[in-house]
Amino acid sequence: MSNISARNRFPGTIDKVETGPVNAQVELTLAGGDRIVAIVTHESVDNLGLVPGMAATAFVKASWVLLLAGHEKIRFSARNHLPGTVESVKKGEVNSEVAVKLAGGALAYAVVTNEAVLELGLKPGAPASVLFKASHVILGVPG
């Protein structure tokens, strides 16, 4: 695979492509069953040849991922809300990289402030969910 700066790489299979008047919504299922929704242009659907059953990878920058402590039932406007458990926390001078193991086994990474890590009680084994907008998902397909 090519080098890319997005920390999160989620390989999966396209389940659905729904075209609307402005954009298209693409639903991707990861190997463990987690689902990711992407919003892309019609041109991207055509250029990449996106169809159900096709292998694709969803890329999401770690700085676009928000973390929620626990597994509370809260509704958000962001389409991607995936529950999991904190796998690791790598503390830096200002920010920390938090790895969350999703329910299906994939790892998702978020970069958050050290203060947020403390406030949310993020530590290995703690329940946490990742949250990101469908418009922040970049899709790639085998070339």
ABEGO torsion letter per residue (X at the ends): XBBBABABBBBBBBABBBBBAABBBBBBBBAAGBBBBBBBBAAAAAAAGBBBGBBBBBBBBAAABBBBBEABBBBBABABBBBBBBABBBBBAABBBBBBBBAAGBBBBBBBBAAAAAAAGBBBGBBBBBBBBAAABBBBBBX
